[in-house]
Amino acid sequence: MTLQQLKYAIEVANRGSMNEAAKRLFISQPSLSNAMKDLEEELRITIFERTNKGISLSKEGAEFLAYARQVVEQAELLEARYLNAKPSPQHFSVSTQTMRSR
């Protein structure tokens, strides 16, 4: 399971359509479908119920999405805190001792 797969699943749930989600994510619909199928197989759950009328969240999928949204939100907070932060100033000091000969 990757963070990217979680983001994909959230977008599919938000759009209610693999096609619409794929357009918003700028990926092909088959790639998105495969990513979702791989995620479901890995987790051994059905996230989306697929019919010829479209997709809907399964009961397991609704629970999964609640956790996925939390994980993605926390990852975004980490990125905002550490990836976009200004680097702290670095200080470098050198000290030496001189030896006198007698």
Long-range contacts (C-beta under 8 A, 24 or more apart in sequence): 1-39, 1-42, 1-43, 3-71, 3-72, 3-75, 4-35, 5-35, 5-36, 5-38, 5-39, 6-68, 6-71, 6-72, 7-72, 8-32, 8-35, 8-36, 8-39, 9-36, 9-39, 9-47, 9-64, 9-65, 9-68, 10-65, 10-68, 10-69, 10-72, 12-36, 12-48, 12-55, 13-48, 13-57, 13-61, 13-65, 16-54, 16-55, 16-56, 17-54, 17-55, 18-55
